[in-house]
Amino acid sequence: MEPLWIYWINANVRIVCGQTDDEFDQLVDAFMDEFYLGVDEFVRSVQGPHNSLARTTQED
């Protein structure tokens, strides 16, 4: 998962002039929290009961 996060952060977050390293680290941490919440939400959405193997193999 880390390569996906690194690719996303490099593509979407730029260091602002005058920003301290600590401020940037805090910003990246906040982005990371939101990023992983989104990833978790997506994974849960595709792992729902409607996508289970048991349901797709049941005969009606």
N, C-alpha and C positions, 0 to 999 in steps of 0.2 A: 504494500500500500504506500510505503514511503516514496518510491519513485513517482507515483501519480501526484502525491502532495507536492513534491519538489518541483515537478514540471508545472503544476498549476500555479504555485507561488511565484516562480520565476516569470511566468507569462503574465500574471495579473497584478503583482505588487511591485511598486517601484519605491526606492528610498527617496524621500523628500529632502531637498536641501535644507539644512539647518536642524534636521531631526537628530536627536541623540541616538546612540546605539540602544540604550535602554528603552526609549520610546518606540523605536522600530521593533525591538524584541516583543514588547507588549502588544503592538499591533499585529505582528505575525502570530503570536499566541492566540489572540482573539479570532483571527482568520482561521487558524487551525481548528479551534473548537467548533466554529460554524461549519467548516469544510467536512470534518468527520461526522458531525450531526447529520449533514446532508447525505453523506455516504451511507451511514447507518439507516437512515430513513429509506433510501433507495433499496438497500439490501432487504430490509423488512418487507418492502412492497412487492418484491419479486419472490419472496419466500412465503408468501401468504398461503393459506390452506387451498385456495383455488389453483395454485401452481404445484401442488404436491403430486408425487408419483402415484400415490394411492388413488387419488381422484381420477387421474387420467387413465388408470387401468381398470377402474370399476366398470362393470357392465350395468347398463340401465335396464 
